[in-house]
Amino acid sequence: MSETMETVIVGGGQAGLAVSYPLTQQGRQNIILEKADKAAEAWRNHRWDSFTFVTTNWTNQLPGAEYTGPDPEGFLPLKDIISYFEDYIERYNLPVRYNTEALSVEKSDGSFTVKTSGATYEAANVVIATGLHQRPRIPSFSAKIAKGIQQIHSSEYRNPETLPPGAVLVVGSAQSGSQIAEELYKSGRKVYLCVGSAGRIPRRYRGKDIGRWMVKLGLFEQTADTLPSPKARFGGSAHISGTKGGHTINLHQFARDGVTLLGRIIDGEGSTIELAPDLKENLAKTDEFEARLVGAIDAYIEKNGLDMPEGTLPSLRDGYEVDEKLSLDLKTAGVSSIVWATGYKFDFNMVKLPVADEYGYPVQNQGRTAYPGLYFVGLPWLTTIKSGLLYGVGGDAALIVKDIVENHQVSG
């Protein structure tokens, strides 16, 4: 027996909540299906203990919960992030159904059938709000690495004390990998870091947090068609940190502080890993990313005649002095654990309709698919780069809700 529902929202994270809020405020029937047993599951169970947002508090803009507090330039720590979502659900009485996993979405006679682990729904509208971070991505050759070396994904890392004694290999230098590596080496651990091509963002420049400059430059409005290729939508996020008041992460400083920088890992077996000779190339990409950004800021300041402090960023090159390694014996290096900060796989196969492109990313226009009533929300580059952020998800959600209401997609 099925239950009739005007709008079914799959996923109870920030995107799903941002869609449910205006629907609920307008008295439109909706339900959020959340497979976890509590709110803020991704933040609660897949982030390390010292995690903070890397964007400042003023960017926390869930509709109806836009930041108005006393510290707009501060950074929410993990416990406050969880409270932010819990309070939002409670304050607006959003209809979240926990412990309910959506198993399939099918088209059926003018509506959609959503089968879940506990019930079946017939819905006029279905909004997929599961994000891109669905399954940890770990290379298959990890299975060949010696069993005595503990391996975890970055989503499982909590703090240095939870890892066995010894050195740590962190694979990946985007936002998560760089922050985890920094915490580990500052706790006294010997750290080896496999460096990718993710860029570096200065925390502050010429008197403002970098987020303020990104707004001024219109970078948060950047659309996917400006990228060099469709695949670029899935690149690692530039590294930066919100911990301890917010600071820049610089891999050259890591090298100066004793972290051993390595190229990309390309294979591994037993206690030996094989490395690409691309460390210097990747460091150059990281440096160039920052240089382009601050250059754009300088040009903006000059063009608009702004009276701002001079820009002073450290000019570090320690990473370029490192000898490239083509392999590393983990046992000899004393490595007892590997943290795979290698991102996630996404999978929308639960939608039993041809809605994805060659990369598996939904084909859509402002969240609308070719099937009226079926939407996606909360994905980076859905409309702009900020679509996957608290700063932008509310705008995308509003477009979807407007479409639902204007097309009178009412079931029953």
Sequence and secondary structure as in RCSB ss.txt:
>XXXX:A:sequence
MSETMETVIVGGGQAGLAVSYPLTQQGRQNIILEKADKAAEAWRNHRWDSFTFVTTNWTNQLPGAEYTGPDPEGF
LPLKDIISYFEDYIERYNLPVRYNTEALSVEKSDGSFTVKTSGATYEAANVVIATGLHQRPRIPSFSAKIAKGIQ
QIHSSEYRNPETLPPGAVLVVGSAQSGSQIAEELYKSGRKVYLCVGSAGRIPRRYRGKDIGRWMVKLGLFEQTAD
TLPSPKARFGGSAHISGTKGGHTINLHQFARDGVTLLGRIIDGEGSTIELAPDLKENLAKTDEFEARLVGAIDAY
IEKNGLDMPEGTLPSLRDGYEVDEKLSLDLKTAGVSSIVWATGYKFDFNMVKLPVADEYGYPVQNQGRTAYPGLY
FVGLPWLTTIKSGLLYGVGGDAALIVKDIVENHQVSG
>XXXX:A:secstr
 EEEEEEEEE  SHHHHHHHHHHHHTT  EEEE SSSSSSHHHHHSS TT B SS GGG   TT    SS TTS 
 BHHHHHHHHHHHHHHTT  EE S  EEEEEEETTEEEEEESS EEEEEEEEE   S  EE   GGGGGB TTSE
EEEGGG   GGGS SSEEEEE  SHHHHHHHHHHHHTT  EEEE  S  B  SEETTEEHHHHHHHTTGGG  GG
GSSSGGGGGS   B B GGG B   HHHHHHTT EEE  EEEEEBTEEEE S HHHHHHHHHHHHHHHHHHHHHH
HHHTT            GGGGS   SEEEHHHHTEEEEEE   EE   TTB S  B TTS B  BTTB SSTTEE
E S TTSSSGGGGSTTTHHHHHHHHHHHHHHTT    
